[in-house]
Structures are given as C-alpha cells and as structure tokens.
C-alpha cells in the first residue's frame, strides 16, 4: 500500500488516485495551451506531465494576464546535503520566475527539520542550511527577485502574521490533516502555521510549485486565507523523482544508494547508475535483442524523460532503439551518466560563483523583506 504524507512517501504511487484523494485537478490541455501561449513554450517537466496536478493554476494565469500578477513560494527542509530529487521543484520554479518575471520566496525550514528529526542537532541544521542555500541559489534564480530565508532567523519579522495564522488553525484541524498524535511534540503541531505564512507575503495570489506530498499545507491555507484578507494559494504539483532502484516511491536522503548527490564525482555517478539503476532490459543480450527493453520501468529512461533529455525527437529515438532491442541497457545507462555529469558540472560551477548574501540579505527583494514586519 502506498503512503504519501509531507514526511513519508512509500510504495507504488497511483497519481490519479492522489488527485481524487487530495481534491486537486489534472493539468488539462487548455492549461497546457495557455501556459505555452503566455510563456512562449512549456517546460519539459510540464510538457511530459511530470508536473501534472494543480490548484487554481488557471486563476494564476488570469491574474497575470489581467495585470494583477502573482508570486512564487517554495522551500527546502535542511536535514542533510542535497540530491537531484531535491532540485526538481526548484528547477521548474526557476523557469516560472524567468518566464513570468515574478518574486520568489524560498523557505529553509530549519525549525521543522530540527523538530521532526530526532537525531538532528541544531548545529547540524545550521551546517546544512548554509550548504543548502548555496545549492538552491545555484539553480539560477534572479537575485533581485528572490529571497531565501531561514525560518528561525526570519521569525522576528514574520511573528505578528504567524500569530494571526496560528490563531485560525485548531488542533483538531492540524491533527486530522497531518495525523499528529499524543507523542507529537508541540513544536511540530505549530509548524504548519509558519509553513503557511510566506504564502501571505504579498497581497497577490501565491503559486506554490511542490511535490504533491506537500499539498496538505495548502488545503489549510485556502481555508483561512479569506478571513485574513489574502488570496487562496494556488499550487502546481510534481510527481516524485524515482530512486535508482526502481520507479516506486521517491529518491531518499536516508538511502545513499538510491540517490545522486550534488557533490558526487563523475566516477561515483557512473558507478551508482551502472550498478543500481533499475533496468527494463532482459536477462540476456540475446533475449533483449529479440524482445527489447521496457521503458516504463527503466529508471535511466525515466530520468531522461523527466529532465535530462529535453529534445523530444531525441528522446523518441532513444525509446525506439531501446524498445526494439537495438540499444542495450548499458548503453542507455551511459547516456544518462553523461547527461547527469554534465548537469552536475554546470551546477557546481554556478555554485562556486554565488554570493549568497544577495539572495538572503542584500538583494533588492531580500533587503526589502528584512525591512518589513508582516501583519495580517
């Protein structure tokens, strides 16, 4: 049985069923067309239905066309160093910022990770927050339109609004939505209040790109936004970036063999993909040549499809070659190795040039935010 919560994702995920359970909507053809019309193109992860579900995305586009605008909010829980799966919503968010020229707020939820992870010290959180901030900025966001902040550090500016939000959320609601029990520490019970606060940083509609496991927070936000004088948040949800060992669940920081880390060397990347990437190939070369590979379960192909091969024609050629048996599993894996290593090389080169103060303290938006006390 699949399990999908903001803290745990396990099993074979039925994404259609999640839409029904969470009460979201599939991104349909009309929305795909409208996004492409406004932005001039569709991001590869939209085009191939990796970002597949939404709340009020149509209203966001209407607001934009009407000149009202919108803003973006996403985040990262700094419980460790980052792997490829952590970058997925950030890469798409960067595209949205670039195409729509909007402000972006990125929360480093150091408070939540300290409270939730029993073996994580505050010194650990400090260390990972600093490293994560650099990796996030290296995605390529506009430093003048981006504010990256640590929850613990920015709390003094957000506190008046945080109290207004917390006052609107009952324990009964938090318990029902998040499954809190008598063993849950009281810090975690209040954390959803702070998670919601950045969606009220501007008097515009907030669009939140995230994996679908984070949607419960925005269901609460939408219930309390109106009474507080704000717009209901919109969201666009991604599927989970699969682990190397198979297409079930998601890439996990707790299993180092399931993930490619942003600091993995070329040699390590090749070893992991060649050894662990689940193959849709056959038992023998002869059988593979005869029957071909199964791209629906092949992790290397799925990674190429989700992000690393953006040329539709080239991807179709790869699918044809592999499905026919003309391309072997080792050859497909090598294609992915080359793509991932090139991606990581570019990411690390950008990271080495980052002035993180521009994103957190001294940029146009970040400076303005430090001068602002938020009130409902």
C-alpha positions as CSV (number, residue, x, y, z in Angstrom):
1,X,0.0,0.0,0.0
2,X,1.3,3.5,-0.9
3,X,1.9,6.1,1.8
4,X,2.1,9.8,0.9
5,X,2.5,12.4,3.7
6,X,4.6,15.6,4.0
7,X,7.2,13.4,5.8
8,X,6.9,9.9,4.2
9,X,6.5,8.6,0.7
10,X,6.4,4.9,0.2
11,X,5.2,2.3,-2.3
12,X,3.8,2.3,-5.8
13,X,2.1,5.7,-6.2
14,X,-1.2,6.0,-8.1
15,X,-1.0,9.6,-9.1
16,X,-4.6,9.6,-10.4
17,X,-5.8,8.4,-7.1
18,X,-3.9,11.1,-5.3
19,X,-5.7,13.7,-7.3
20,X,-9.0,12.2,-6.1
21,X,-7.9,11.9,-2.5
22,X,-6.4,15.4,-2.3
23,X,-9.1,17.1,-4.3
24,X,-6.8,18.6,-6.9
25,X,-7.2,18.8,-10.7
26,X,-5.2,17.4,-13.5
27,X,-3.4,20.0,-15.7
28,X,-5.5,19.6,-18.8
29,X,-4.9,20.5,-22.4
30,X,-6.4,24.0,-22.1
31,X,-3.9,24.9,-19.3
32,X,-1.0,23.4,-21.2
33,X,-2.0,25.6,-24.2
34,X,-2.5,28.7,-22.1
35,X,0.9,28.4,-20.4
36,X,2.7,27.8,-23.7
37,X,0.8,30.8,-25.2
38,X,1.9,33.2,-22.4
39,X,5.4,31.9,-21.7
40,X,6.2,31.1,-25.3
41,X,6.9,27.5,-24.5
42,X,6.3,24.8,-22.0
43,X,8.9,23.5,-19.6
44,X,9.9,19.9,-20.3
45,X,8.5,18.8,-17.0
46,X,5.1,20.3,-17.8
47,X,5.2,19.0,-21.4
48,X,5.7,15.5,-20.3
49,X,3.2,15.6,-17.3
50,X,5.8,15.4,-14.6
51,X,4.1,18.4,-13.1
52,X,0.6,17.1,-13.5
53,X,-1.8,18.4,-10.9
54,X,-2.8,21.8,-9.7
55,X,-5.0,24.1,-7.6
56,X,-6.2,27.3,-9.3
57,X,-3.4,27.4,-11.8
58,X,-6.0,28.9,-14.3
59,X,-6.7,31.7,-11.8
60,X,-3.0,32.5,-11.6
61,X,-2.8,32.8,-15.4
62,X,-5.9,35.0,-15.4
63,X,-4.4,37.3,-12.7
64,X,-1.2,37.5,-14.8
65,X,-3.0,38.4,-18.0
66,X,-5.1,41.0,-16.1
67,X,-2.0,42.7,-14.8
68,X,-2.5,41.7,-11.2
69,X,0.5,39.4,-11.2
70,X,1.4,36.7,-8.7
71,X,4.3,35.5,-6.7
72,X,6.1,32.2,-6.1
73,X,6.8,30.3,-2.9
74,X,8.7,27.1,-2.3
75,X,11.1,25.6,0.2
76,X,13.6,23.1,1.4
77,X,14.0,21.2,4.7
78,X,17.7,21.3,5.5
79,X,18.1,17.9,7.1
80,X,21.2,17.0,5.0
81,X,23.0,17.7,1.8
82,X,21.0,17.8,-1.4
83,X,20.5,15.3,-4.1
84,X,19.0,15.5,-7.6
85,X,15.5,14.9,-6.4
86,X,15.6,18.0,-4.2
87,X,16.3,20.2,-7.2
88,X,13.2,19.1,-9.3
89,X,10.7,21.7,-7.9
90,X,13.4,24.3,-7.8
91,X,14.3,23.9,-11.5
92,X,10.7,24.3,-12.5
93,X,10.3,27.3,-10.2
94,X,13.3,28.9,-11.8
95,X,11.6,28.6,-15.2
96,X,8.4,30.1,-13.9
97,X,10.3,33.1,-12.4
98,X,12.2,33.6,-15.6
99,X,9.2,33.4,-17.9
100,X,6.8,35.5,-15.7
101,X,9.3,37.9,-14.1
102,X,7.9,37.4,-10.6
103,X,9.1,37.5,-7.0
104,X,10.1,34.2,-5.3
105,X,10.3,33.3,-1.6
106,X,12.3,30.2,-0.6
107,X,12.0,29.0,3.0
108,X,14.7,26.9,4.6
109,X,12.6,25.1,7.2
110,X,15.3,24.6,9.8
111,X,12.8,24.7,12.6
112,X,10.7,21.8,11.2
113,X,13.7,19.6,10.4
114,X,15.1,20.1,13.9
115,X,11.8,19.2,15.5
116,X,11.0,16.3,13.2
117,X,14.4,14.6,13.0
118,X,15.3,13.2,16.4
119,X,18.9,12.6,15.6
120,X,19.5,16.1,14.1
121,X,21.2,18.7,16.3
122,X,20.8,22.4,15.9
123,X,24.5,22.6,14.8
124,X,23.6,20.1,12.1
125,X,20.7,22.2,10.9
126,X,23.0,25.3,10.8
127,X,25.5,23.5,8.7
128,X,23.0,22.1,6.2
129,X,21.1,25.3,6.0
130,X,24.2,27.2,4.8
131,X,25.1,24.5,2.3
132,X,21.6,24.0,1.0
133,X,21.2,27.8,0.5
134,X,24.2,27.8,-1.9
135,X,22.9,24.8,-3.8
136,X,19.4,26.4,-4.1
137,X,20.8,29.7,-5.4
138,X,23.0,27.8,-7.9
139,X,19.8,26.7,-9.7
140,X,19.9,30.1,-11.4
141,X,17.3,32.3,-9.7
142,X,17.3,36.1,-10.2
143,X,18.9,37.5,-7.0
144,X,16.9,40.8,-7.3
145,X,13.6,38.9,-7.3
146,X,14.5,36.1,-4.8
147,X,14.5,35.9,-1.0
148,X,16.0,32.8,0.6
149,X,15.5,32.8,4.3
150,X,15.9,30.5,7.3
151,X,12.7,30.2,9.3
152,X,14.4,30.6,12.6
153,X,16.2,33.7,11.6
154,X,13.3,35.4,9.9
155,X,10.7,34.6,12.6
156,X,11.0,38.0,14.2
157,X,9.7,39.7,11.0
158,X,7.0,37.1,10.4
159,X,5.9,36.7,14.0
160,X,2.8,39.0,14.0
161,X,1.4,37.3,10.9
162,X,2.4,33.9,12.2
163,X,0.3,34.5,15.3
164,X,-2.7,35.5,13.2
165,X,-2.3,32.3,11.2
166,X,-1.8,30.1,14.2
167,X,-5.0,31.6,15.8
168,X,-7.0,30.4,12.9
169,X,-5.9,26.7,12.9
170,X,-7.4,24.4,15.5
171,X,-5.7,21.4,17.0
172,X,-8.5,19.3,15.6
173,X,-7.7,20.5,12.1
174,X,-4.0,20.0,12.4
175,X,-4.5,16.5,13.8
176,X,-6.9,15.5,11.1
177,X,-4.7,16.8,8.2
178,X,-1.3,15.8,9.5
179,X,-2.0,12.8,11.7
180,X,-0.5,14.3,14.8
181,X,-0.7,12.0,17.9
182,X,-0.1,12.4,21.7
183,X,3.5,11.7,21.0
184,X,4.0,14.6,18.6
185,X,6.0,17.4,20.1
186,X,4.2,20.7,20.4
187,X,6.7,22.4,18.1
188,X,5.6,20.2,15.2
189,X,2.0,21.0,15.9
190,X,2.6,24.7,15.3
191,X,4.9,24.3,12.4
192,X,2.1,24.3,9.7
193,X,1.3,27.8,10.8
194,X,4.8,29.0,9.8
195,X,4.7,26.9,6.6
196,X,1.7,28.9,5.5
197,X,2.9,32.4,6.4
198,X,5.1,33.0,3.2
199,X,2.0,32.5,1.1
200,X,0.8,35.8,2.6
201,X,4.0,37.8,1.9
202,X,2.3,39.8,-0.9
203,X,-1.3,40.9,-1.5
204,X,-1.4,38.8,-4.7
205,X,-2.1,35.2,-5.4
206,X,0.7,32.9,-4.4
207,X,1.7,30.0,-6.7
208,X,3.5,27.1,-5.0
209,X,5.4,24.6,-7.1
210,X,6.0,21.4,-5.0
211,X,5.8,17.7,-4.9
212,X,2.2,16.6,-4.3
213,X,3.0,15.3,-0.8
214,X,3.2,18.9,0.4
215,X,-0.4,19.7,-0.6
216,X,-2.0,19.3,2.8
217,X,-0.4,22.6,4.0
218,X,-2.2,24.5,1.2
219,X,-5.5,23.0,1.9
220,X,-5.4,24.7,5.3
221,X,-4.1,27.9,3.8
222,X,-7.0,28.1,1.4
223,X,-9.5,27.7,4.4
224,X,-8.0,30.6,6.3
225,X,-6.8,33.0,3.6
226,X,-10.1,34.8,3.0
227,X,-10.8,35.7,6.7
228,X,-7.2,37.0,7.0
229,X,-7.6,39.2,3.9
230,X,-5.5,37.3,1.5
231,X,-5.9,35.2,-1.7
232,X,-6.2,31.5,-1.6
233,X,-2.8,29.9,-2.6
234,X,-2.6,28.1,-5.9
235,X,-0.3,25.1,-6.4
236,X,1.3,23.1,-9.1
237,X,2.3,19.5,-8.1
238,X,5.0,17.3,-9.4
239,X,5.3,13.5,-9.3
240,X,8.2,12.0,-7.3
241,X,11.7,11.7,-8.8
242,X,12.2,7.9,-8.7
243,X,15.1,6.3,-6.8
244,X,17.7,4.5,-8.7
245,X,16.4,1.1,-7.5
246,X,13.0,1.4,-9.2
247,X,10.1,3.7,-10.0
248,X,8.2,3.2,-6.7
249,X,8.4,5.9,-4.0
250,X,10.9,8.7,-4.3
251,X,14.6,9.3,-4.1
252,X,15.5,9.2,-0.4
253,X,18.3,11.0,1.5
254,X,18.3,8.2,4.0
255,X,19.4,5.7,1.4
256,X,22.6,7.0,-0.2
257,X,22.5,4.3,-2.9
258,X,19.1,5.5,-4.1
259,X,20.3,9.0,-4.9
260,X,22.8,11.0,-6.9
261,X,24.1,13.7,-4.6
262,X,25.1,17.1,-6.0
263,X,28.7,16.6,-5.0
264,X,29.0,13.1,-6.3
265,X,32.1,12.8,-8.5
266,X,31.9,11.7,-12.2
267,X,33.2,8.3,-11.1
268,X,30.7,7.9,-8.3
269,X,27.8,8.9,-10.6
270,X,28.8,6.3,-13.2
271,X,29.2,3.6,-10.6
272,X,25.8,4.3,-9.0
273,X,23.9,4.4,-12.3
274,X,25.6,1.4,-13.7
275,X,25.2,-0.7,-10.6
276,X,21.9,0.4,-9.1
277,X,19.7,2.0,-11.8
278,X,16.8,-0.4,-12.3
279,X,16.8,-1.7,-15.8
280,X,13.9,-2.5,-18.1
281,X,16.3,-4.8,-20.1
282,X,16.1,-8.5,-20.5
283,X,18.1,-11.3,-18.7
284,X,20.4,-11.9,-21.6
285,X,21.7,-9.9,-24.6
286,X,20.0,-12.3,-27.0
287,X,16.6,-12.0,-25.3
288,X,17.0,-8.2,-25.2
289,X,17.8,-8.1,-28.9
290,X,14.7,-10.2,-29.6
291,X,12.1,-8.6,-27.2
292,X,13.5,-5.2,-26.4
293,X,13.6,-3.2,-23.2
294,X,10.7,-1.9,-21.1
295,X,11.0,1.9,-20.9
296,X,8.0,2.2,-18.4
297,X,10.1,0.6,-15.6
298,X,13.6,1.5,-16.7
299,X,14.9,4.2,-14.3
300,X,17.5,5.5,-16.7
301,X,14.9,6.2,-19.4
302,X,12.5,7.7,-16.8
303,X,15.2,10.1,-15.6
304,X,16.0,11.1,-19.2
305,X,12.3,11.7,-19.8
306,X,11.7,13.7,-16.7
307,X,14.6,16.1,-17.1
308,X,17.9,15.1,-18.6
309,X,16.9,14.7,-22.3
310,X,14.9,17.7,-23.3
311,X,14.8,17.1,-27.0
312,X,11.5,15.3,-27.8
313,X,12.8,13.8,-31.0
314,X,16.0,12.5,-29.5
315,X,14.0,11.0,-26.6
316,X,11.7,9.3,-29.0
317,X,14.7,7.9,-30.9
318,X,16.1,6.5,-27.6
319,X,12.8,4.9,-26.8
320,X,12.6,3.3,-30.2
321,X,16.1,2.0,-30.0
322,X,15.8,0.6,-26.5
323,X,12.3,-0.8,-27.0
324,X,13.4,-2.6,-30.2
325,X,16.4,-4.1,-28.6
326,X,18.9,-2.3,-30.7
327,X,20.1,-0.3,-27.7
328,X,21.3,-2.3,-24.7
329,X,20.8,-1.4,-21.0
330,X,24.4,-0.5,-20.5
331,X,24.3,1.9,-23.5
332,X,21.2,3.6,-22.1
333,X,22.8,3.9,-18.7
334,X,25.9,5.5,-20.3
335,X,23.7,8.1,-22.0
336,X,22.3,9.0,-18.6
337,X,25.7,9.1,-16.9
338,X,26.9,11.6,-19.5
339,X,23.8,13.8,-19.1
340,X,23.9,13.8,-15.2
341,X,27.6,14.5,-15.0
342,X,27.3,17.5,-17.4
343,X,24.4,18.8,-15.3
344,X,26.3,18.5,-12.1
345,X,29.4,20.1,-13.5
346,X,27.3,23.1,-14.5
347,X,25.6,23.3,-11.2
348,X,28.8,23.2,-9.2
349,X,30.3,25.9,-11.5
350,X,27.4,28.2,-10.8
351,X,27.6,27.4,-7.1
352,X,31.2,28.5,-6.9
353,X,30.3,31.9,-8.1
354,X,27.3,32.5,-5.8
355,X,27.3,35.5,-3.4
356,X,24.6,34.1,-1.1
357,X,24.1,37.5,0.7
358,X,22.4,38.8,-2.5
359,X,19.7,36.1,-2.1
360,X,19.4,36.3,1.7
361,X,20.2,39.8,2.8
362,X,21.4,42.4,0.3
363,X,19.5,41.9,-2.9
364,X,16.6,44.1,-3.8
365,X,13.9,41.8,-2.6
366,X,15.8,40.3,0.4
367,X,16.7,43.8,1.7
368,X,13.1,44.9,1.4
369,X,11.9,41.8,3.3
370,X,14.3,42.5,6.2
371,X,12.8,46.0,6.5
372,X,9.2,44.6,6.6
373,X,7.2,43.4,9.6
374,X,4.4,41.2,8.3
375,X,0.9,41.8,9.7
376,X,-2.5,40.5,8.6
